[in-house]
Amino acid sequence: MSKAVQVGMFALMVLLVSGTPVMAQDGEAAAASSDVGFGAKALCGVGAGICVLGVGIGIGRIGGSAVESMARQPEVAANISTTVIITAAMIEGATFFGLLICILGVLGIGG
């Protein structure tokens, strides 16, 4: 993994963690700030785009590596296919959770 990708992933993690205090508000503070501004909604949309972009890259890499390994060892193609399907399903499940969080942020639901 290149240094630029590592720095980008670190910056993304810092950005995501920086929103944690907002999610940890008590009931009164959450009710007082229930109006989500345009900037927050735009960031939720950007988050959804990053989520989909990440899953596309991840599943693409899984698929490419699976095809390469099947070409090298055709006798284990069935095992590789099963592993790829399970791994892709797990990645998509995490992606749907991330997209749900982003969509709820855009709609202003959930504090």
A tleap script that builds the chain and sets N, CA, C and O, in Angstrom:
source leaprc.protein.ff14SB
mol = sequence {
  NMET SER LYS ALA VAL GLN VAL GLY MET PHE
  ALA LEU MET VAL LEU LEU VAL SER GLY THR
  PRO VAL MET ALA GLN ASP GLY GLU ALA ALA
  ALA ALA SER SER ASP VAL GLY PHE GLY ALA
  LYS ALA LEU CYS GLY VAL GLY ALA GLY ILE
  CYS VAL LEU GLY VAL GLY ILE GLY ILE GLY
  ARG ILE GLY GLY SER ALA VAL GLU SER MET
  ALA ARG GLN PRO GLU VAL ALA ALA ASN ILE
  SER THR THR VAL ILE ILE THR ALA ALA MET
  ILE GLU GLY ALA THR PHE PHE GLY LEU LEU
  ILE CYS ILE LEU GLY VAL LEU GLY ILE GLY
  CGLY
}
set mol.1.N position { 0.848 -1.165 0.000 }
set mol.1.CA position { 0.000 0.000 0.000 }
set mol.1.C position { 0.899 1.235 0.000 }
set mol.1.O position { 1.839 1.317 0.791 }
set mol.2.N position { 0.625 2.172 -0.860 }
set mol.2.CA position { 1.483 3.344 -0.987 }
set mol.2.C position { 1.299 4.290 0.200 }
set mol.2.O position { 0.311 4.214 0.930 }
set mol.3.N position { 2.253 5.161 0.368 }
set mol.3.CA position { 2.236 6.107 1.482 }
set mol.3.C position { 1.060 7.075 1.358 }
set mol.3.O position { 0.472 7.457 2.370 }
set mol.4.N position { 0.706 7.478 0.136 }
set mol.4.CA position { -0.411 8.403 -0.064 }
set mol.4.C position { -1.727 7.767 0.348 }
set mol.4.O position { -2.579 8.433 0.935 }
set mol.5.N position { -1.902 6.489 0.051 }
set mol.5.CA position { -3.133 5.797 0.432 }
set mol.5.C position { -3.206 5.658 1.948 }
set mol.5.O position { -4.278 5.821 2.530 }
set mol.6.N position { -2.090 5.362 2.591 }
set mol.6.CA position { -2.065 5.244 4.039 }
set mol.6.C position { -2.391 6.574 4.707 }
set mol.6.O position { -3.134 6.605 5.688 }
set mol.7.N position { -1.851 7.663 4.193 }
set mol.7.CA position { -2.133 8.986 4.754 }
set mol.7.C position { -3.603 9.335 4.550 }
set mol.7.O position { -4.243 9.880 5.451 }
set mol.8.N position { -4.142 9.024 3.373 }
set mol.8.CA position { -5.555 9.283 3.111 }
set mol.8.C position { -6.467 8.493 4.024 }
set mol.8.O position { -7.464 9.021 4.517 }
set mol.9.N position { -6.137 7.228 4.256 }
set mol.9.CA position { -6.953 6.403 5.153 }
set mol.9.C position { -6.882 6.927 6.585 }
set mol.9.O position { -7.887 6.932 7.295 }
set mol.10.N position { -5.695 7.368 7.011 }
set mol.10.CA position { -5.550 7.939 8.349 }
set mol.10.C position { -6.380 9.213 8.484 }
set mol.10.O position { -7.050 9.413 9.497 }
set mol.11.N position { -6.339 10.071 7.469 }
set mol.11.CA position { -7.121 11.310 7.502 }
set mol.11.C position { -8.619 11.012 7.557 }
set mol.11.O position { -9.369 11.695 8.256 }
set mol.12.N position { -9.045 10.001 6.826 }
set mol.12.CA position { -10.458 9.615 6.855 }
set mol.12.C position { -10.852 9.102 8.232 }
set mol.12.O position { -11.931 9.424 8.730 }
set mol.13.N position { -9.992 8.313 8.847 }
set mol.13.CA position { -10.294 7.796 10.185 }
set mol.13.C position { -10.387 8.930 11.199 }
set mol.13.O position { -11.262 8.915 12.064 }
set mol.14.N position { -9.487 9.921 11.101 }
set mol.14.CA position { -9.537 11.063 12.006 }
set mol.14.C position { -10.832 11.835 11.798 }
set mol.14.O position { -11.457 12.269 12.767 }
set mol.15.N position { -11.239 12.011 10.555 }
set mol.15.CA position { -12.484 12.716 10.250 }
set mol.15.C position { -13.688 11.995 10.834 }
set mol.15.O position { -14.582 12.626 11.399 }
set mol.16.N position { -13.714 10.669 10.698 }
set mol.16.CA position { -14.841 9.905 11.214 }
set mol.16.C position { -14.886 9.910 12.740 }
set mol.16.O position { -15.966 9.999 13.325 }
set mol.17.N position { -13.740 9.816 13.380 }
set mol.17.CA position { -13.695 9.806 14.837 }
set mol.17.C position { -14.026 11.173 15.407 }
set mol.17.O position { -14.517 11.263 16.532 }
set mol.18.N position { -13.768 12.246 14.657 }
set mol.18.CA position { -14.028 13.586 15.158 }
set mol.18.C position { -15.527 13.853 15.362 }
set mol.18.O position { -15.883 14.788 16.077 }
set mol.19.N position { -16.392 13.068 14.762 }
set mol.19.CA position { -17.828 13.229 14.948 }
set mol.19.C position { -18.369 12.518 16.161 }
set mol.19.O position { -19.562 12.626 16.446 }
set mol.20.N position { -17.536 11.788 16.894 }
set mol.20.CA position { -17.990 11.013 18.040 }
set mol.20.C position { -18.597 11.871 19.143 }
set mol.20.O position { -19.628 11.475 19.686 }
set mol.21.N position { -18.025 13.030 19.516 }
set mol.21.CA position { -18.656 13.837 20.570 }
set mol.21.C position { -20.067 14.295 20.207 }
set mol.21.O position { -20.905 14.457 21.094 }
set mol.22.N position { -20.339 14.503 18.947 }
set mol.22.CA position { -21.671 14.925 18.530 }
set mol.22.C position { -22.680 13.808 18.794 }
set mol.22.O position { -23.815 14.065 19.196 }
set mol.23.N position { -22.253 12.566 18.565 }
set mol.23.CA position { -23.162 11.443 18.773 }
set mol.23.C position { -23.342 11.113 20.248 }
set mol.23.O position { -24.244 10.352 20.596 }
set mol.24.N position { -22.504 11.668 21.129 }
set mol.24.CA position { -22.557 11.342 22.549 }
set mol.24.C position { -23.293 12.412 23.355 }
set mol.24.O position { -23.076 12.520 24.562 }
set mol.25.N position { -24.154 13.201 22.719 }
set mol.25.CA position { -24.883 14.251 23.420 }
set mol.25.C position { -25.952 13.641 24.315 }
set mol.25.O position { -26.445 12.542 24.062 }
set mol.26.N position { -26.300 14.382 25.374 }
set mol.26.CA position { -27.415 13.941 26.193 }
set mol.26.C position { -28.728 14.330 25.518 }
set mol.26.O position { -28.717 14.974 24.469 }
set mol.27.N position { -29.836 13.951 26.099 }
set mol.27.CA position { -31.142 14.149 25.476 }
set mol.27.C position { -31.490 15.595 25.209 }
set mol.27.O position { -31.988 15.918 24.131 }
set mol.28.N position { -31.235 16.491 26.182 }
set mol.28.CA position { -31.587 17.895 26.012 }
set mol.28.C position { -30.740 18.558 24.930 }
set mol.28.O position { -31.250 19.338 24.125 }
set mol.29.N position { -29.460 18.250 24.915 }
set mol.29.CA position { -28.582 18.843 23.900 }
set mol.29.C position { -28.941 18.330 22.512 }
set mol.29.O position { -28.882 19.079 21.536 }
set mol.30.N position { -29.311 17.060 22.422 }
set mol.30.CA position { -29.698 16.506 21.134 }
set mol.30.C position { -31.001 17.129 20.641 }
set mol.30.O position { -31.155 17.395 19.449 }
set mol.31.N position { -31.947 17.364 21.572 }
set mol.31.CA position { -33.210 17.984 21.177 }
set mol.31.C position { -32.986 19.426 20.743 }
set mol.31.O position { -33.643 19.904 19.819 }
set mol.32.N position { -32.063 20.123 21.402 }
set mol.32.CA position { -31.802 21.520 21.061 }
set mol.32.C position { -31.106 21.645 19.707 }
set mol.32.O position { -31.285 22.643 19.008 }
set mol.33.N position { -30.318 20.643 19.335 }
set mol.33.CA position { -29.593 20.710 18.066 }
set mol.33.C position { -30.131 19.717 17.052 }
set mol.33.O position { -29.371 19.169 16.254 }
set mol.34.N position { -31.445 19.478 17.076 }
set mol.34.CA position { -32.013 18.485 16.169 }
set mol.34.C position { -32.029 18.963 14.720 }
set mol.34.O position { -32.153 18.156 13.798 }
set mol.35.N position { -31.902 20.289 14.516 }
set mol.35.CA position { -31.874 20.813 13.158 }
set mol.35.C position { -30.481 20.612 12.578 }
set mol.35.O position { -29.525 21.265 12.996 }
set mol.36.N position { -30.375 19.709 11.618 }
set mol.36.CA position { -29.093 19.427 10.984 }
set mol.36.C position { -28.911 20.422 9.847 }
set mol.36.O position { -29.757 20.518 8.959 }
set mol.37.N position { -27.813 21.156 9.876 }
set mol.37.CA position { -27.562 22.177 8.868 }
set mol.37.C position { -27.178 21.567 7.536 }
set mol.37.O position { -26.973 20.359 7.414 }
set mol.38.N position { -27.085 22.446 6.530 }
set mol.38.CA position { -26.747 21.979 5.192 }
set mol.38.C position { -25.355 21.384 5.148 }
set mol.38.O position { -25.127 20.403 4.440 }
set mol.39.N position { -24.412 21.961 5.893 }
set mol.39.CA position { -23.045 21.452 5.896 }
set mol.39.C position { -22.969 20.025 6.405 }
set mol.39.O position { -22.243 19.201 5.849 }
set mol.40.N position { -23.713 19.733 7.455 }
set mol.40.CA position { -23.724 18.372 8.004 }
set mol.40.C position { -24.358 17.407 7.016 }
set mol.40.O position { -23.901 16.274 6.873 }
set mol.41.N position { -25.400 17.844 6.341 }
set mol.41.CA position { -26.041 16.985 5.354 }
set mol.41.C position { -25.102 16.716 4.177 }
set mol.41.O position { -25.056 15.607 3.645 }
set mol.42.N position { -24.361 17.741 3.786 }
set mol.42.CA position { -23.411 17.561 2.691 }
set mol.42.C position { -22.318 16.577 3.094 }
set mol.42.O position { -21.899 15.747 2.287 }
set mol.43.N position { -21.856 16.668 4.341 }
set mol.43.CA position { -20.846 15.725 4.810 }
set mol.43.C position { -21.385 14.300 4.866 }
set mol.43.O position { -20.652 13.345 4.610 }
set mol.44.N position { -22.657 14.159 5.198 }
set mol.44.CA position { -23.257 12.822 5.187 }
set mol.44.C position { -23.300 12.269 3.767 }
set mol.44.O position { -23.072 11.078 3.555 }
set mol.45.N position { -23.589 13.122 2.805 }
set mol.45.CA position { -23.572 12.686 1.410 }
set mol.45.C position { -22.180 12.298 0.952 }
set mol.45.O position { -22.010 11.322 0.221 }
set mol.46.N position { -21.184 13.061 1.379 }
set mol.46.CA position { -19.798 12.721 1.051 }
set mol.46.C position { -19.427 11.392 1.700 }
set mol.46.O position { -18.743 10.567 1.094 }
set mol.47.N position { -19.882 11.193 2.932 }
set mol.47.CA position { -19.613 9.930 3.623 }
set mol.47.C position { -20.216 8.747 2.885 }
set mol.47.O position { -19.595 7.688 2.796 }
set mol.48.N position { -21.426 8.920 2.354 }
set mol.48.CA position { -22.052 7.833 1.589 }
set mol.48.C position { -21.248 7.544 0.324 }
set mol.48.O position { -21.065 6.386 -0.049 }
set mol.49.N position { -20.774 8.593 -0.331 }
set mol.49.CA position { -19.957 8.393 -1.530 }
set mol.49.C position { -18.656 7.678 -1.229 }
set mol.49.O position { -18.249 6.789 -1.977 }
set mol.50.N position { -18.001 8.055 -0.146 }
set mol.50.CA position { -16.756 7.391 0.251 }
set mol.50.C position { -17.022 5.933 0.599 }
set mol.50.O position { -16.217 5.057 0.285 }
set mol.51.N position { -18.143 5.677 1.243 }
set mol.51.CA position { -18.509 4.310 1.625 }
set mol.51.C position { -18.673 3.431 0.382 }
set mol.51.O position { -18.152 2.317 0.327 }
set mol.52.N position { -19.390 3.936 -0.598 }
set mol.52.CA position { -19.614 3.163 -1.821 }
set mol.52.C position { -18.320 3.022 -2.619 }
set mol.52.O position { -18.059 1.967 -3.199 }
set mol.53.N position { -17.519 4.067 -2.652 }
set mol.53.CA position { -16.237 4.000 -3.345 }
set mol.53.C position { -15.328 2.955 -2.704 }
set mol.53.O position { -14.675 2.179 -3.401 }
set mol.54.N position { -15.293 2.942 -1.391 }
set mol.54.CA position { -14.461 1.967 -0.683 }
set mol.54.C position { -14.890 0.533 -0.924 }
set mol.54.O position { -14.052 -0.349 -1.108 }
set mol.55.N position { -16.192 0.299 -0.922 }
set mol.55.CA position { -16.656 -1.078 -1.151 }
set mol.55.C position { -16.398 -1.494 -2.595 }
set mol.55.O position { -16.108 -2.661 -2.857 }
set mol.56.N position { -16.498 -0.561 -3.527 }
set mol.56.CA position { -16.204 -0.892 -4.918 }
set mol.56.C position { -14.756 -1.293 -5.103 }
set mol.56.O position { -14.452 -2.260 -5.802 }
set mol.57.N position { -13.866 -0.548 -4.475 }
set mol.57.CA position { -12.445 -0.879 -4.550 }
set mol.57.C position { -12.170 -2.211 -3.868 }
set mol.57.O position { -11.433 -3.045 -4.396 }
set mol.58.N position { -12.762 -2.411 -2.696 }
set mol.58.CA position { -12.525 -3.647 -1.942 }
set mol.58.C position { -12.998 -4.889 -2.668 }
set mol.58.O position { -12.263 -5.871 -2.767 }
set mol.59.N position { -14.212 -4.854 -3.172 }
set mol.59.CA position { -14.740 -6.023 -3.869 }
set mol.59.C position { -14.009 -6.227 -5.192 }
set mol.59.O position { -13.820 -7.365 -5.621 }
set mol.60.N position { -13.598 -5.147 -5.839 }
set mol.60.CA position { -12.807 -5.274 -7.065 }
set mol.60.C position { -11.479 -5.959 -6.814 }
set mol.60.O position { -11.046 -6.799 -7.603 }
set mol.61.N position { -10.834 -5.598 -5.713 }
set mol.61.CA position { -9.562 -6.248 -5.376 }
set mol.61.C position { -9.770 -7.718 -5.025 }
set mol.61.O position { -8.966 -8.571 -5.400 }
set mol.62.N position { -10.847 -8.010 -4.308 }
set mol.62.CA position { -11.141 -9.411 -3.966 }
set mol.62.C position { -11.367 -10.222 -5.233 }
set mol.62.O position { -10.828 -11.318 -5.385 }
set mol.63.N position { -12.172 -9.671 -6.145 }
set mol.63.CA position { -12.462 -10.382 -7.390 }
set mol.63.C position { -11.223 -10.586 -8.243 }
set mol.63.O position { -11.010 -11.670 -8.786 }
set mol.64.N position { -10.403 -9.549 -8.364 }
set mol.64.CA position { -9.177 -9.670 -9.151 }
set mol.64.C position { -8.218 -10.701 -8.577 }
set mol.64.O position { -7.639 -11.502 -9.311 }
set mol.65.N position { -8.057 -10.676 -7.262 }
set mol.65.CA position { -7.168 -11.646 -6.625 }
set mol.65.C position { -7.711 -13.061 -6.749 }
set mol.65.O position { -6.945 -14.011 -6.907 }
set mol.66.N position { -9.031 -13.205 -6.677 }
set mol.66.CA position { -9.628 -14.532 -6.809 }
set mol.66.C position { -9.412 -15.098 -8.202 }
set mol.66.O position { -9.099 -16.278 -8.352 }
set mol.67.N position { -9.576 -14.272 -9.212 }
set mol.67.CA position { -9.369 -14.740 -10.590 }
set mol.67.C position { -7.908 -15.133 -10.807 }
set mol.67.O position { -7.623 -16.142 -11.452 }
set mol.68.N position { -6.993 -14.341 -10.271 }
set mol.68.CA position { -5.578 -14.689 -10.394 }
set mol.68.C position { -5.259 -16.008 -9.707 }
set mol.68.O position { -4.537 -16.841 -10.254 }
set mol.69.N position { -5.795 -16.195 -8.510 }
set mol.69.CA position { -5.499 -17.434 -7.793 }
set mol.69.C position { -6.167 -18.636 -8.448 }
set mol.69.O position { -5.609 -19.734 -8.426 }
set mol.70.N position { -7.345 -18.453 -9.029 }
set mol.70.CA position { -7.989 -19.550 -9.751 }
set mol.70.C position { -7.206 -19.916 -11.007 }
set mol.70.O position { -7.152 -21.082 -11.398 }
set mol.71.N position { -6.598 -18.909 -11.637 }
set mol.71.CA position { -5.795 -19.191 -12.825 }
set mol.71.C position { -4.532 -19.961 -12.463 }
set mol.71.O position { -4.056 -20.782 -13.247 }
set mol.72.N position { -3.994 -19.700 -11.286 }
set mol.72.CA position { -2.779 -20.399 -10.860 }
set mol.72.C position { -3.066 -21.808 -10.362 }
set mol.72.O position { -2.283 -22.727 -10.603 }
set mol.73.N position { -4.196 -21.981 -9.662 }
set mol.73.CA position { -4.558 -23.297 -9.119 }
set mol.73.C position { -6.030 -23.586 -9.420 }
set mol.73.O position { -6.886 -23.352 -8.567 }
set mol.74.N position { -6.333 -24.083 -10.602 }
set mol.74.CA position { -7.738 -24.321 -10.968 }
set mol.74.C position { -8.432 -25.370 -10.101 }
set mol.74.O position { -9.660 -25.378 -10.014 }
set mol.75.N position { -7.673 -26.247 -9.464 }
set mol.75.CA position { -8.299 -27.308 -8.674 }
set mol.75.C position { -8.948 -26.789 -7.384 }
set mol.75.O position { -9.791 -27.478 -6.809 }
set mol.76.N position { -8.580 -25.608 -6.927 }
set mol.76.CA position { -9.191 -25.059 -5.714 }
set mol.76.C position { -10.162 -23.911 -6.030 }
set mol.76.O position { -10.476 -23.103 -5.156 }
set mol.77.N position { -10.625 -23.844 -7.257 }
set mol.77.CA position { -11.511 -22.752 -7.677 }
set mol.77.C position { -12.816 -22.737 -6.883 }
set mol.77.O position { -13.327 -21.660 -6.574 }
set mol.78.N position { -13.366 -23.899 -6.546 }
set mol.78.CA position { -14.624 -23.941 -5.793 }
set mol.78.C position { -14.442 -23.345 -4.395 }
set mol.78.O position { -15.290 -22.587 -3.923 }
set mol.79.N position { -13.344 -23.686 -3.744 }
set mol.79.CA position { -13.084 -23.138 -2.409 }
set mol.79.C position { -12.872 -21.632 -2.461 }
set mol.79.O position { -13.343 -20.901 -1.589 }
set mol.80.N position { -12.164 -21.174 -3.481 }
set mol.80.CA position { -11.903 -19.740 -3.618 }
set mol.80.C position { -13.206 -18.994 -3.884 }
set mol.80.O position { -13.429 -17.919 -3.329 }
set mol.81.N position { -14.063 -19.555 -4.724 }
set mol.81.CA position { -15.344 -18.904 -5.033 }
set mol.81.C position { -16.198 -18.755 -3.784 }
set mol.81.O position { -16.812 -17.711 -3.561 }
set mol.82.N position { -16.233 -19.800 -2.975 }
set mol.82.CA position { -17.021 -19.742 -1.742 }
set mol.82.C position { -16.481 -18.663 -0.809 }
set mol.82.O position { -17.248 -17.893 -0.230 }
set mol.83.N position { -15.178 -18.613 -0.670 }
set mol.83.CA position { -14.563 -17.608 0.198 }
set mol.83.C position { -14.815 -16.199 -0.316 }
set mol.83.O position { -15.063 -15.285 0.470 }
set mol.84.N position { -14.754 -16.018 -1.624 }
set mol.84.CA position { -14.991 -14.697 -2.212 }
set mol.84.C position { -16.428 -14.251 -1.966 }
set mol.84.O position { -16.664 -13.093 -1.624 }
set mol.85.N position { -17.372 -15.142 -2.133 }
set mol.85.CA position { -18.782 -14.791 -1.935 }
set mol.85.C position { -19.044 -14.402 -0.478 }
set mol.85.O position { -19.737 -13.421 -0.209 }
set mol.86.N position { -18.494 -15.164 0.450 }
set mol.86.CA position { -18.689 -14.859 1.871 }
set mol.86.C position { -18.037 -13.522 2.224 }
set mol.86.O position { -18.635 -12.702 2.921 }
set mol.87.N position { -16.822 -13.304 1.748 }
set mol.87.CA position { -16.117 -12.058 2.048 }
set mol.87.C position { -16.829 -10.851 1.439 }
set mol.87.O position { -16.965 -9.819 2.096 }
set mol.88.N position { -17.277 -10.968 0.207 }
set mol.88.CA position { -17.994 -9.862 -0.438 }
set mol.88.C position { -19.307 -9.563 0.284 }
set mol.88.O position { -19.695 -8.402 0.413 }
set mol.89.N position { -19.986 -10.599 0.752 }
set mol.89.CA position { -21.235 -10.383 1.489 }
set mol.89.C position { -20.978 -9.661 2.806 }
set mol.89.O position { -21.765 -8.806 3.213 }
set mol.90.N position { -19.883 -10.001 3.467 }
set mol.90.CA position { -19.555 -9.316 4.723 }
set mol.90.C position { -19.206 -7.849 4.471 }
set mol.90.O position { -19.596 -6.977 5.248 }
set mol.91.N position { -18.484 -7.578 3.406 }
set mol.91.CA position { -18.138 -6.195 3.069 }
set mol.91.C position { -19.394 -5.414 2.723 }
set mol.91.O position { -19.542 -4.266 3.144 }
set mol.92.N position { -20.301 -6.015 1.962 }
set mol.92.CA position { -21.536 -5.317 1.603 }
set mol.92.C position { -22.416 -5.070 2.819 }
set mol.92.O position { -23.079 -4.036 2.897 }
set mol.93.N position { -22.432 -5.997 3.765 }
set mol.93.CA position { -23.207 -5.791 4.988 }
set mol.93.C position { -22.701 -4.590 5.769 }
set mol.93.O position { -23.494 -3.776 6.243 }
set mol.94.N position { -21.396 -4.476 5.906 }
set mol.94.CA position { -20.827 -3.316 6.596 }
set mol.94.C position { -21.106 -2.038 5.813 }
set mol.94.O position { -21.334 -0.982 6.404 }
set mol.95.N position { -21.089 -2.129 4.495 }
set mol.95.CA position { -21.368 -0.961 3.656 }
set mol.95.C position { -22.810 -0.504 3.812 }
set mol.95.O position { -23.072 0.696 3.896 }
set mol.96.N position { -23.745 -1.441 3.850 }
set mol.96.CA position { -25.151 -1.057 4.031 }
set mol.96.C position { -25.355 -0.373 5.375 }
set mol.96.O position { -26.155 0.557 5.484 }
set mol.97.N position { -24.637 -0.825 6.399 }
set mol.97.CA position { -24.733 -0.166 7.699 }
set mol.97.C position { -24.210 1.267 7.603 }
set mol.97.O position { -24.840 2.192 8.115 }
set mol.98.N position { -23.067 1.453 6.952 }
set mol.98.CA position { -22.510 2.793 6.778 }
set mol.98.C position { -23.423 3.698 5.968 }
set mol.98.O position { -23.598 4.871 6.298 }
set mol.99.N position { -24.008 3.149 4.903 }
set mol.99.CA position { -24.931 3.947 4.089 }
set mol.99.C position { -26.184 4.326 4.871 }
set mol.99.O position { -26.708 5.429 4.716 }
set mol.100.N position { -26.657 3.419 5.701 }
set mol.100.CA position { -27.829 3.718 6.522 }
set mol.100.C position { -27.535 4.875 7.469 }
set mol.100.O position { -28.362 5.772 7.635 }
set mol.101.N position { -26.368 4.856 8.083 }
set mol.101.CA position { -25.979 5.948 8.976 }
set mol.101.C position { -25.913 7.267 8.204 }
set mol.101.O position { -26.382 8.293 8.697 }
set mol.102.N position { -25.336 7.252 7.001 }
set mol.102.CA position { -25.232 8.466 6.179 }
set mol.102.C position { -26.608 8.973 5.754 }
set mol.102.O position { -26.863 10.177 5.781 }
set mol.103.N position { -27.486 8.065 5.365 }
set mol.103.CA position { -28.831 8.460 4.937 }
set mol.103.C position { -29.610 9.047 6.108 }
set mol.103.O position { -30.316 10.043 5.949 }
set mol.104.N position { -29.484 8.431 7.286 }
set mol.104.CA position { -30.164 8.977 8.459 }
set mol.104.C position { -29.616 10.356 8.803 }
set mol.104.O position { -30.358 11.218 9.273 }
set mol.105.N position { -28.323 10.570 8.574 }
set mol.105.CA position { -27.754 11.891 8.813 }
set mol.105.C position { -28.298 12.923 7.846 }
set mol.105.O position { -28.570 14.056 8.241 }
set mol.106.N position { -28.459 12.554 6.600 }
set mol.106.CA position { -29.016 13.482 5.601 }
set mol.106.C position { -30.458 13.831 5.936 }
set mol.106.O position { -30.871 14.983 5.803 }
set mol.107.N position { -31.223 12.835 6.371 }
set mol.107.CA position { -32.623 13.070 6.717 }
set mol.107.C position { -32.788 13.757 8.068 }
set mol.107.O position { -33.866 14.266 8.377 }
set mol.108.N position { -31.729 13.776 8.874 }
set mol.108.CA position { -31.811 14.415 10.181 }
set mol.108.C position { -32.499 13.551 11.216 }
set mol.108.O position { -33.018 14.062 12.208 }
set mol.109.N position { -32.508 12.261 10.998 }
set mol.109.CA position { -33.157 11.329 11.930 }
set mol.109.C position { -32.102 10.777 12.877 }
set mol.109.O position { -30.978 10.490 12.466 }
set mol.110.N position { -32.462 10.631 14.127 }
set mol.110.CA position { -31.579 9.974 15.075 }
set mol.110.C position { -30.666 10.924 15.839 }
set mol.110.O position { -29.627 10.501 16.345 }
set mol.111.N position { -31.029 12.179 15.931 }
set mol.111.CA position { -30.271 13.109 16.767 }
set mol.111.C position { -29.104 13.636 16.079 }
set mol.111.O position { -28.360 14.435 16.648 }
savepdb mol mol.pdb
quit
